[in-house]
Structures are given as C-alpha cells and as structure tokens.
Amino acid sequence: MNLKSQAKKTTATLAAALPLAFAAGTAGAQNPTAGQSGLTLAQQKNCMSCHSVTRALMGPSLRDVASKYASKPDAQAYLAHKIQDGSSGTWGNVPMPANTQLSPGQAAALAGWILTLK
C-alpha cells in the first residue's frame, strides 16, 4: 500500500470513529483515543481560551473541575448542563458563558472527558 492510500484509509477510519467516541460518553472518555477526542473538541469549541487542563486561567483548571465533581453521582450530566447553559459564582467572579454552539452529545462528551482528568 502506498503512503497516499494509507493516509486516506487512516483518515477515513478516524472520521468514522469520531462520532462513536463522542456518543460513548463516560465509558468512551476513559479510552485514550476518546480522551484525545475530548481535548480536540475542547480546543475546537474554544474551551481552552479560558481553561487549561492543569492550571487556572480565566476559569478553573479542568483537573480541578474533575476533582470537585468526580464523586458526585450525576457528575457528567451536571457538568454537561453547566457547559451548555453556563454558570456564575461557582469558581469566582468571572461567569462562564453558555455554550449554545454545542450539542447535548458534545457537552456530555466534554463532561465525560473532563471527569477522566482527576
């Protein structure tokens, strides 16, 4: 197989796997491939403009978020709601705006990925 056809095959495989990784939620977020998809989605949807995985920026670090909510029974649904609808006062004076560009599935995938960072 030449390099060009191998690259096309790899791209097609990744494109087919990506929606499955998002749909997998918490179970898929524990998979390293899905974890990378969570980071990619966070970067694409501008989450990383205010958040970092390891340190506080304008918003809390995503590890701090995971640590705070990991023991909560409905943590993924709770965080998905906060991601989509925004919130204020939980982490300081800077409110988190609503992320209306995210589908409920994308918000759930992000929340599941964040919870793996604890």
N, CA, C and O atoms as CSV, one atom per row, in Angstrom:
chain,resi,resn,atom,element,x,y,z
A,1,MET,N,N,0.859,-1.166,0.000
A,1,MET,CA,C,0.000,0.000,0.000
A,1,MET,C,C,0.906,1.230,0.000
A,1,MET,O,O,1.835,1.322,0.803
A,2,ASN,N,N,0.636,2.164,-0.892
A,2,ASN,CA,C,1.477,3.363,-0.922
A,2,ASN,C,C,1.059,4.332,0.180
A,2,ASN,O,O,-0.001,4.181,0.788
A,3,LEU,N,N,1.891,5.309,0.423
A,3,LEU,CA,C,1.695,6.240,1.518
A,3,LEU,C,C,0.405,7.041,1.379
A,3,LEU,O,O,-0.287,7.283,2.368
A,4,LYS,N,N,0.080,7.453,0.155
A,4,LYS,CA,C,-1.128,8.255,-0.074
A,4,LYS,C,C,-2.396,7.452,0.237
A,4,LYS,O,O,-3.306,7.976,0.881
A,5,SER,N,N,-2.473,6.206,-0.202
A,5,SER,CA,C,-3.670,5.409,0.056
A,5,SER,C,C,-3.751,5.020,1.535
A,5,SER,O,O,-4.847,4.885,2.079
A,6,GLN,N,N,-2.604,4.840,2.183
A,6,GLN,CA,C,-2.599,4.544,3.614
A,6,GLN,C,C,-3.125,5.749,4.402
A,6,GLN,O,O,-3.879,5.584,5.361
A,7,ALA,N,N,-2.731,6.947,4.000
A,7,ALA,CA,C,-3.202,8.161,4.665
A,7,ALA,C,C,-4.714,8.318,4.493
A,7,ALA,O,O,-5.407,8.692,5.439
A,8,LYS,N,N,-5.231,8.035,3.294
A,8,LYS,CA,C,-6.674,8.123,3.056
A,8,LYS,C,C,-7.426,7.124,3.927
A,8,LYS,O,O,-8.473,7.450,4.487
A,9,LYS,N,N,-6.893,5.903,4.042
A,9,LYS,CA,C,-7.536,4.865,4.843
A,9,LYS,C,C,-7.553,5.278,6.320
A,9,LYS,O,O,-8.568,5.112,6.997
A,10,THR,N,N,-6.432,5.815,6.821
A,10,THR,CA,C,-6.352,6.250,8.205
A,10,THR,C,C,-7.323,7.381,8.468
A,10,THR,O,O,-8.002,7.377,9.496
A,11,THR,N,N,-7.410,8.350,7.568
A,11,THR,CA,C,-8.330,9.473,7.719
A,11,THR,C,C,-9.773,8.984,7.739
A,11,THR,O,O,-10.569,9.449,8.555
A,12,ALA,N,N,-10.115,8.068,6.867
A,12,ALA,CA,C,-11.471,7.532,6.816
A,12,ALA,C,C,-11.800,6.775,8.107
A,12,ALA,O,O,-12.917,6.875,8.615
A,13,THR,N,N,-10.846,6.030,8.633
A,13,THR,CA,C,-11.061,5.293,9.877
A,13,THR,C,C,-11.281,6.253,11.031
A,13,THR,O,O,-12.188,6.047,11.838
A,14,LEU,N,N,-10.469,7.299,11.126
A,14,LEU,CA,C,-10.617,8.276,12.200
A,14,LEU,C,C,-11.938,9.031,12.085
A,14,LEU,O,O,-12.604,9.277,13.091
A,15,ALA,N,N,-12.315,9.397,10.871
A,15,ALA,CA,C,-13.571,10.119,10.660
A,15,ALA,C,C,-14.765,9.255,11.070
A,15,ALA,O,O,-15.746,9.769,11.607
A,16,ALA,N,N,-14.688,7.968,10.823
A,16,ALA,CA,C,-15.774,7.065,11.201
A,16,ALA,C,C,-15.811,6.850,12.712
A,16,ALA,O,O,-16.889,6.673,13.279
A,17,ALA,N,N,-14.662,6.863,13.368
A,17,ALA,CA,C,-14.593,6.602,14.806
A,17,ALA,C,C,-14.979,7.806,15.648
A,17,ALA,O,O,-15.457,7.631,16.769
A,18,LEU,N,N,-14.790,9.011,15.154
A,18,LEU,CA,C,-15.008,10.211,15.950
A,18,LEU,C,C,-16.437,10.331,16.492
A,18,LEU,O,O,-16.595,10.586,17.686
A,19,PRO,N,N,-17.480,10.161,15.681
A,19,PRO,CA,C,-18.832,10.250,16.245
A,19,PRO,C,C,-19.091,9.184,17.306
A,19,PRO,O,O,-19.825,9.434,18.262
A,20,LEU,N,N,-18.510,8.021,17.155
A,20,LEU,CA,C,-18.679,6.974,18.154
A,20,LEU,C,C,-18.028,7.366,19.463
A,20,LEU,O,O,-18.574,7.089,20.531
A,21,ALA,N,N,-16.872,8.007,19.401
A,21,ALA,CA,C,-16.188,8.450,20.622
A,21,ALA,C,C,-17.030,9.481,21.357
A,21,ALA,O,O,-17.118,9.430,22.584
A,22,PHE,N,N,-17.654,10.418,20.642
A,22,PHE,CA,C,-18.490,11.424,21.284
A,22,PHE,C,C,-19.735,10.795,21.885
A,22,PHE,O,O,-20.166,11.187,22.969
A,23,ALA,N,N,-20.313,9.833,21.197
A,23,ALA,CA,C,-21.537,9.199,21.678
A,23,ALA,C,C,-21.292,8.297,22.872
A,23,ALA,O,O,-22.228,7.985,23.608
A,24,ALA,N,N,-20.063,7.873,23.077
A,24,ALA,CA,C,-19.761,6.914,24.129
A,24,ALA,C,C,-19.880,7.497,25.527
A,24,ALA,O,O,-20.040,6.741,26.485
A,25,GLY,N,N,-19.810,8.802,25.678
A,25,GLY,CA,C,-19.965,9.421,26.986
A,25,GLY,C,C,-18.857,9.046,27.934
A,25,GLY,O,O,-17.692,9.012,27.537
A,26,THR,N,N,-19.188,8.760,29.190
A,26,THR,CA,C,-18.195,8.477,30.218
A,26,THR,C,C,-17.387,7.234,29.900
A,26,THR,O,O,-16.170,7.235,30.085
A,27,ALA,N,N,-18.023,6.179,29.430
A,27,ALA,CA,C,-17.283,4.952,29.138
A,27,ALA,C,C,-16.242,5.196,28.059
A,27,ALA,O,O,-15.107,4.734,28.173
A,28,GLY,N,N,-16.616,5.908,27.025
A,28,GLY,CA,C,-15.671,6.197,25.961
A,28,GLY,C,C,-14.611,7.187,26.371
A,28,GLY,O,O,-13.511,7.176,25.819
A,29,ALA,N,N,-14.917,8.045,27.329
A,29,ALA,CA,C,-13.955,9.058,27.747
A,29,ALA,C,C,-12.780,8.443,28.481
A,29,ALA,O,O,-11.730,9.074,28.594
A,30,GLN,N,N,-12.933,7.222,28.983
A,30,GLN,CA,C,-11.832,6.566,29.664
A,30,GLN,C,C,-10.880,5.903,28.676
A,30,GLN,O,O,-9.781,5.498,29.056
A,31,ASN,N,N,-11.276,5.791,27.445
A,31,ASN,CA,C,-10.450,5.260,26.381
A,31,ASN,C,C,-9.492,6.349,25.927
A,31,ASN,O,O,-9.939,7.466,25.662
A,32,PRO,N,N,-8.179,6.073,25.825
A,32,PRO,CA,C,-7.236,7.123,25.435
A,32,PRO,C,C,-7.591,7.804,24.113
A,32,PRO,O,O,-7.388,9.009,23.969
A,33,THR,N,N,-8.109,7.065,23.169
A,33,THR,CA,C,-8.483,7.669,21.894
A,33,THR,C,C,-9.620,8.665,22.095
A,33,THR,O,O,-9.595,9.761,21.536
A,34,ALA,N,N,-10.613,8.287,22.890
A,34,ALA,CA,C,-11.727,9.194,23.158
A,34,ALA,C,C,-11.247,10.383,23.981
A,34,ALA,O,O,-11.743,11.495,23.802
A,35,GLY,N,N,-10.287,10.167,24.884
A,35,GLY,CA,C,-9.725,11.262,25.657
A,35,GLY,C,C,-9.093,12.302,24.759
A,35,GLY,O,O,-9.259,13.501,24.983
A,36,GLN,N,N,-8.379,11.864,23.755
A,36,GLN,CA,C,-7.799,12.796,22.791
A,36,GLN,C,C,-8.903,13.519,22.045
A,36,GLN,O,O,-8.770,14.706,21.748
A,37,SER,N,N,-9.983,12.834,21.739
A,37,SER,CA,C,-11.108,13.477,21.079
A,37,SER,C,C,-11.724,14.540,21.976
A,37,SER,O,O,-12.179,15.573,21.484
A,38,GLY,N,N,-11.748,14.304,23.287
A,38,GLY,CA,C,-12.246,15.302,24.229
A,38,GLY,C,C,-11.399,16.552,24.214
A,38,GLY,O,O,-11.929,17.663,24.209
A,39,LEU,N,N,-10.088,16.386,24.207
A,39,LEU,CA,C,-9.188,17.534,24.135
A,39,LEU,C,C,-9.370,18.263,22.809
A,39,LEU,O,O,-9.420,19.493,22.778
A,40,THR,N,N,-9.468,17.527,21.738
A,40,THR,CA,C,-9.663,18.139,20.422
A,40,THR,C,C,-10.968,18.926,20.384
A,40,THR,O,O,-11.003,20.046,19.876
A,41,LEU,N,N,-12.029,18.351,20.915
A,41,LEU,CA,C,-13.314,19.046,20.950
A,41,LEU,C,C,-13.221,20.298,21.811
A,41,LEU,O,O,-13.756,21.344,21.443
A,42,ALA,N,N,-12.546,20.201,22.955
A,42,ALA,CA,C,-12.370,21.366,23.829
A,42,ALA,C,C,-11.601,22.477,23.117
A,42,ALA,O,O,-11.907,23.658,23.283
A,43,GLN,N,N,-10.619,22.097,22.337
A,43,GLN,CA,C,-9.850,23.086,21.581
A,43,GLN,C,C,-10.698,23.689,20.466
A,43,GLN,O,O,-10.667,24.900,20.248
A,44,GLN,N,N,-11.447,22.858,19.767
A,44,GLN,CA,C,-12.265,23.337,18.652
A,44,GLN,C,C,-13.397,24.253,19.113
A,44,GLN,O,O,-13.779,25.178,18.395
A,45,LYS,N,N,-13.924,24.004,20.282
A,45,LYS,CA,C,-15.067,24.779,20.782
A,45,LYS,C,C,-14.630,25.911,21.716
A,45,LYS,O,O,-15.453,26.481,22.432
A,46,ASN,N,N,-13.340,26.230,21.705
A,46,ASN,CA,C,-12.774,27.364,22.436
A,46,ASN,C,C,-12.814,27.246,23.952
A,46,ASN,O,O,-12.689,28.258,24.641
A,47,CYS,N,N,-12.981,26.062,24.485
A,47,CYS,CA,C,-12.939,25.880,25.941
A,47,CYS,C,C,-11.567,26.273,26.486
A,47,CYS,O,O,-11.449,26.795,27.595
A,48,MET,N,N,-10.530,26.012,25.682
A,48,MET,CA,C,-9.172,26.235,26.133
A,48,MET,C,C,-8.796,27.725,26.111
A,48,MET,O,O,-7.682,28.087,26.489
A,49,SER,N,N,-9.712,28.579,25.673
A,49,SER,CA,C,-9.469,30.016,25.751
A,49,SER,C,C,-9.520,30.489,27.205
A,49,SER,O,O,-8.837,31.442,27.579
A,50,CYS,N,N,-10.325,29.822,28.012
A,50,CYS,CA,C,-10.480,30.199,29.422
A,50,CYS,C,C,-9.986,29.134,30.391
A,50,CYS,O,O,-9.734,29.423,31.560
A,51,HIS,N,N,-9.847,27.909,29.908
A,51,HIS,CA,C,-9.450,26.792,30.773
A,51,HIS,C,C,-8.162,26.153,30.263
A,51,HIS,O,O,-7.837,26.205,29.077
A,52,SER,N,N,-7.448,25.552,31.199
A,52,SER,CA,C,-6.292,24.721,30.894
A,52,SER,C,C,-6.528,23.391,31.602
A,52,SER,O,O,-7.300,23.326,32.558
A,53,VAL,N,N,-5.885,22.357,31.150
A,53,VAL,CA,C,-6.037,21.072,31.825
A,53,VAL,C,C,-5.440,21.144,33.227
A,53,VAL,O,O,-6.015,20.601,34.171
A,54,THR,N,N,-4.289,21.810,33.375
A,54,THR,CA,C,-3.551,21.733,34.633
A,54,THR,C,C,-3.497,23.004,35.468
A,54,THR,O,O,-3.138,22.933,36.643
A,55,ARG,N,N,-3.838,24.167,34.909
A,55,ARG,CA,C,-3.711,25.390,35.708
A,55,ARG,C,C,-4.894,26.314,35.451
A,55,ARG,O,O,-5.504,26.300,34.383
A,56,ALA,N,N,-5.194,27.112,36.460
A,56,ALA,CA,C,-6.293,28.070,36.346
A,56,ALA,C,C,-5.885,29.197,35.411
A,56,ALA,O,O,-4.766,29.704,35.481
A,57,LEU,N,N,-6.790,29.574,34.549
A,57,LEU,CA,C,-6.622,30.745,33.685
A,57,LEU,C,C,-7.754,31.691,34.071
A,57,LEU,O,O,-7.858,32.094,35.229
A,58,MET,N,N,-8.580,32.037,33.131
A,58,MET,CA,C,-9.761,32.842,33.441
A,58,MET,C,C,-10.762,31.973,34.219
A,58,MET,O,O,-11.480,32.459,35.093
A,59,GLY,N,N,-10.788,30.687,33.880
A,59,GLY,CA,C,-11.625,29.717,34.584
A,59,GLY,C,C,-10.744,28.699,35.296
A,59,GLY,O,O,-9.523,28.724,35.144
A,60,PRO,N,N,-11.341,27.814,36.062
A,60,PRO,CA,C,-10.560,26.813,36.801
A,60,PRO,C,C,-9.906,25.812,35.852
A,60,PRO,O,O,-10.333,25.646,34.710
A,61,SER,N,N,-8.860,25.148,36.348
A,61,SER,CA,C,-8.262,24.083,35.544
A,61,SER,C,C,-9.290,22.957,35.414
A,61,SER,O,O,-10.125,22.758,36.296
A,62,LEU,N,N,-9.216,22.244,34.330
A,62,LEU,CA,C,-10.162,21.147,34.119
A,62,LEU,C,C,-9.916,20.020,35.111
A,62,LEU,O,O,-10.851,19.301,35.463
A,63,ARG,N,N,-8.679,19.847,35.571
A,63,ARG,CA,C,-8.396,18.855,36.624
A,63,ARG,C,C,-9.087,19.255,37.925
A,63,ARG,O,O,-9.626,18.399,38.626
A,64,ASP,N,N,-9.078,20.549,38.254
A,64,ASP,CA,C,-9.772,20.999,39.458
A,64,ASP,C,C,-11.274,20.748,39.344
A,64,ASP,O,O,-11.912,20.344,40.317
A,65,VAL,N,N,-11.828,20.980,38.186
A,65,VAL,CA,C,-13.255,20.711,37.961
A,65,VAL,C,C,-13.529,19.223,38.157
A,65,VAL,O,O,-14.489,18.847,38.830
A,66,ALA,N,N,-12.691,18.386,37.574
A,66,ALA,CA,C,-12.862,16.935,37.705
A,66,ALA,C,C,-12.768,16.507,39.165
A,66,ALA,O,O,-13.572,15.699,39.629
A,67,SER,N,N,-11.797,17.040,39.885
A,67,SER,CA,C,-11.630,16.675,41.295
A,67,SER,C,C,-12.831,17.085,42.135
A,67,SER,O,O,-13.255,16.350,43.027
A,68,LYS,N,N,-13.377,18.259,41.846
A,68,LYS,CA,C,-14.513,18.761,42.617
A,68,LYS,C,C,-15.770,17.923,42.401
A,68,LYS,O,O,-16.533,17.700,43.340
A,69,TYR,N,N,-15.989,17.462,41.180
A,69,TYR,CA,C,-17.262,16.813,40.859
A,69,TYR,C,C,-17.188,15.303,40.657
A,69,TYR,O,O,-18.231,14.670,40.492
A,70,ALA,N,N,-16.015,14.708,40.662
A,70,ALA,CA,C,-15.872,13.290,40.334
A,70,ALA,C,C,-16.706,12.380,41.242
A,70,ALA,O,O,-17.203,11.351,40.784
A,71,SER,N,N,-16.864,12.737,42.507
A,71,SER,CA,C,-17.605,11.874,43.425
A,71,SER,C,C,-19.114,12.105,43.369
A,71,SER,O,O,-19.879,11.367,43.989
A,72,LYS,N,N,-19.533,13.106,42.643
A,72,LYS,CA,C,-20.963,13.408,42.511
A,72,LYS,C,C,-21.601,12.344,41.608
A,72,LYS,O,O,-21.107,12.109,40.505
A,73,PRO,N,N,-22.683,11.699,42.048
A,73,PRO,CA,C,-23.280,10.602,41.260
A,73,PRO,C,C,-23.692,10.989,39.841
A,73,PRO,O,O,-23.551,10.189,38.916
A,74,ASP,N,N,-24.196,12.199,39.666
A,74,ASP,CA,C,-24.653,12.642,38.347
A,74,ASP,C,C,-23.687,13.661,37.742
A,74,ASP,O,O,-24.104,14.587,37.046
A,75,ALA,N,N,-22.397,13.483,38.014
A,75,ALA,CA,C,-21.385,14.472,37.625
A,75,ALA,C,C,-21.386,14.777,36.131
A,75,ALA,O,O,-21.300,15.941,35.740
A,76,GLN,N,N,-21.479,13.761,35.304
A,76,GLN,CA,C,-21.411,14.011,33.867
A,76,GLN,C,C,-22.601,14.847,33.398
A,76,GLN,O,O,-22.421,15.808,32.651
A,77,ALA,N,N,-23.789,14.499,33.820
A,77,ALA,CA,C,-24.979,15.260,33.428
A,77,ALA,C,C,-24.932,16.677,34.001
A,77,ALA,O,O,-25.305,17.635,33.324
A,78,TYR,N,N,-24.476,16.807,35.247
A,78,TYR,CA,C,-24.369,18.106,35.897
A,78,TYR,C,C,-23.406,19.010,35.130
A,78,TYR,O,O,-23.732,20.157,34.827
A,79,LEU,N,N,-22.215,18.487,34.817
A,79,LEU,CA,C,-21.227,19.285,34.092
A,79,LEU,C,C,-21.681,19.596,32.669
A,79,LEU,O,O,-21.457,20.702,32.177
A,80,ALA,N,N,-22.310,18.643,32.010
A,80,ALA,CA,C,-22.819,18.889,30.654
A,80,ALA,C,C,-23.813,20.050,30.668
A,80,ALA,O,O,-23.799,20.902,29.780
A,81,HIS,N,N,-24.669,20.074,31.681
A,81,HIS,CA,C,-25.630,21.176,31.831
A,81,HIS,C,C,-24.895,22.500,32.040
A,81,HIS,O,O,-25.237,23.502,31.413
A,82,LYS,N,N,-23.885,22.512,32.921
A,82,LYS,CA,C,-23.113,23.728,33.183
A,82,LYS,C,C,-22.371,24.190,31.926
A,82,LYS,O,O,-22.280,25.388,31.660
A,83,ILE,N,N,-21.846,23.242,31.158
A,83,ILE,CA,C,-21.126,23.571,29.933
A,83,ILE,C,C,-22.069,24.244,28.937
A,83,ILE,O,O,-21.722,25.267,28.346
A,84,GLN,N,N,-23.238,23.682,28.754
A,84,GLN,CA,C,-24.179,24.232,27.771
A,84,GLN,C,C,-24.852,25.518,28.232
A,84,GLN,O,O,-25.002,26.455,27.447
A,85,ASP,N,N,-25.257,25.572,29.489
A,85,ASP,CA,C,-26.058,26.704,29.966
A,85,ASP,C,C,-25.242,27.790,30.657
A,85,ASP,O,O,-25.754,28.880,30.915
A,86,GLY,N,N,-23.968,27.501,30.961
A,86,GLY,CA,C,-23.134,28.464,31.669
A,86,GLY,C,C,-23.436,28.464,33.155
A,86,GLY,O,O,-24.337,27.767,33.621
A,87,SER,N,N,-22.670,29.255,33.891
A,87,SER,CA,C,-22.899,29.371,35.329
A,87,SER,C,C,-22.132,30.578,35.845
A,87,SER,O,O,-21.309,31.160,35.140
A,88,SER,N,N,-22.419,30.941,37.093
A,88,SER,CA,C,-21.677,32.038,37.707
A,88,SER,C,C,-21.594,31.800,39.208
A,88,SER,O,O,-22.477,31.193,39.815
A,89,GLY,N,N,-20.503,32.298,39.786
A,89,GLY,CA,C,-20.330,32.231,41.222
A,89,GLY,C,C,-19.716,30.965,41.775
A,89,GLY,O,O,-19.295,30.946,42.932
A,90,THR,N,N,-19.652,29.911,40.990
A,90,THR,CA,C,-19.117,28.645,41.485
A,90,THR,C,C,-17.607,28.697,41.674
A,90,THR,O,O,-17.087,28.158,42.651
A,91,TRP,N,N,-16.901,29.340,40.751
A,91,TRP,CA,C,-15.435,29.366,40.761
A,91,TRP,C,C,-14.882,30.787,40.877
A,91,TRP,O,O,-13.718,31.022,40.552
A,92,GLY,N,N,-15.683,31.714,41.324
A,92,GLY,CA,C,-15.207,33.091,41.439
A,92,GLY,C,C,-16.153,34.051,40.755
A,92,GLY,O,O,-17.307,33.725,40.477
A,93,ASN,N,N,-15.642,35.247,40.488
A,93,ASN,CA,C,-16.482,36.314,39.947
A,93,ASN,C,C,-16.698,36.260,38.446
A,93,ASN,O,O,-17.646,36.864,37.945
A,94,VAL,N,N,-15.850,35.555,37.716
A,94,VAL,CA,C,-15.967,35.522,36.264
A,94,VAL,C,C,-16.998,34.461,35.863
A,94,VAL,O,O,-16.784,33.275,36.114
A,95,PRO,N,N,-18.102,34.866,35.251
A,95,PRO,CA,C,-19.114,33.876,34.852
A,95,PRO,C,C,-18.657,33.064,33.639
A,95,PRO,O,O,-17.902,33.549,32.796
A,96,MET,N,N,-19.124,31.841,33.574
A,96,MET,CA,C,-18.888,31.019,32.388
A,96,MET,C,C,-20.083,31.212,31.467
A,96,MET,O,O,-21.219,30.954,31.866
A,97,PRO,N,N,-19.843,31.662,30.242
A,97,PRO,CA,C,-20.974,31.882,29.337
A,97,PRO,C,C,-21.571,30.569,28.859
A,97,PRO,O,O,-20.915,29.528,28.886
A,98,ALA,N,N,-22.803,30.630,28.428
A,98,ALA,CA,C,-23.457,29.467,27.838
A,98,ALA,C,C,-22.747,29.109,26.531
A,98,ALA,O,O,-22.308,29.991,25.793
A,99,ASN,N,N,-22.641,27.841,26.262
A,99,ASN,CA,C,-22.004,27.353,25.038
A,99,ASN,C,C,-23.074,26.759,24.141
A,99,ASN,O,O,-23.183,25.541,23.994
A,100,THR,N,N,-23.850,27.631,23.555
A,100,THR,CA,C,-25.001,27.214,22.756
A,100,THR,C,C,-24.602,26.552,21.439
A,100,THR,O,O,-25.440,25.943,20.775
A,101,GLN,N,N,-23.328,26.668,21.054
A,101,GLN,CA,C,-22.868,26.034,19.818
A,101,GLN,C,C,-22.658,24.527,19.994
A,101,GLN,O,O,-22.454,23.812,19.012
A,102,LEU,N,N,-22.705,24.048,21.225
A,102,LEU,CA,C,-22.508,22.622,21.500
A,102,LEU,C,C,-23.838,21.877,21.485
A,102,LEU,O,O,-24.848,22.368,21.988
A,103,SER,N,N,-23.817,20.704,20.908
A,103,SER,CA,C,-24.981,19.828,21.003
A,103,SER,C,C,-24.969,19.177,22.389
A,103,SER,O,O,-23.927,19.163,23.045
A,104,PRO,N,N,-26.092,18.644,22.843
A,104,PRO,CA,C,-26.094,17.932,24.122
A,104,PRO,C,C,-25.077,16.782,24.146
A,104,PRO,O,O,-24.452,16.530,25.176
A,105,GLY,N,N,-24.913,16.095,23.025
A,105,GLY,CA,C,-23.933,14.999,22.954
A,105,GLY,C,C,-22.505,15.497,23.099
A,105,GLY,O,O,-21.687,14.861,23.763
A,106,GLN,N,N,-22.202,16.633,22.481
A,106,GLN,CA,C,-20.864,17.198,22.614
A,106,GLN,C,C,-20.609,17.660,24.044
A,106,GLN,O,O,-19.516,17.459,24.573
A,107,ALA,N,N,-21.598,18.270,24.667
A,107,ALA,CA,C,-21.447,18.700,26.059
A,107,ALA,C,C,-21.231,17.496,26.970
A,107,ALA,O,O,-20.408,17.550,27.884
A,108,ALA,N,N,-21.963,16.415,26.728
A,108,ALA,CA,C,-21.795,15.195,27.527
A,108,ALA,C,C,-20.417,14.578,27.294
A,108,ALA,O,O,-19.787,14.090,28.232
A,109,ALA,N,N,-19.953,14.598,26.050
A,109,ALA,CA,C,-18.625,14.057,25.748
A,109,ALA,C,C,-17.543,14.880,26.439
A,109,ALA,O,O,-16.602,14.317,26.998
A,110,LEU,N,N,-17.664,16.189,26.409
A,110,LEU,CA,C,-16.700,17.051,27.104
A,110,LEU,C,C,-16.729,16.796,28.595
A,110,LEU,O,O,-15.677,16.673,29.223
A,111,ALA,N,N,-17.916,16.714,29.172
A,111,ALA,CA,C,-18.042,16.464,30.608
A,111,ALA,C,C,-17.418,15.119,30.977
A,111,ALA,O,O,-16.704,15.021,31.975
A,112,GLY,N,N,-17.681,14.095,30.185
A,112,GLY,CA,C,-17.100,12.771,30.445
A,112,GLY,C,C,-15.584,12.808,30.367
A,112,GLY,O,O,-14.897,12.209,31.194
A,113,TRP,N,N,-15.069,13.507,29.379
A,113,TRP,CA,C,-13.614,13.621,29.242
A,113,TRP,C,C,-13.006,14.380,30.418
A,113,TRP,O,O,-11.983,13.972,30.967
A,114,ILE,N,N,-13.641,15.485,30.799
A,114,ILE,CA,C,-13.132,16.271,31.927
A,114,ILE,C,C,-13.049,15.405,33.185
A,114,ILE,O,O,-12.078,15.491,33.938
A,115,LEU,N,N,-14.058,14.580,33.410
A,115,LEU,CA,C,-14.059,13.737,34.613
A,115,LEU,C,C,-12.940,12.700,34.618
A,115,LEU,O,O,-12.601,12.167,35.675
A,116,THR,N,N,-12.374,12.413,33.480
A,116,THR,CA,C,-11.236,11.467,33.435
A,116,THR,C,C,-9.932,12.131,33.847
A,116,THR,O,O,-8.927,11.443,34.026
A,117,LEU,N,N,-9.920,13.444,34.001
A,117,LEU,CA,C,-8.690,14.188,34.264
A,117,LEU,C,C,-8.330,14.262,35.743
A,117,LEU,O,O,-7.257,14.758,36.084
A,118,LYS,N,N,-9.192,13.785,36.623
A,118,LYS,CA,C,-8.927,13.908,38.058
A,118,LYS,C,C,-7.663,13.225,38.523
A,118,LYS,O,O,-7.342,13.264,39.710
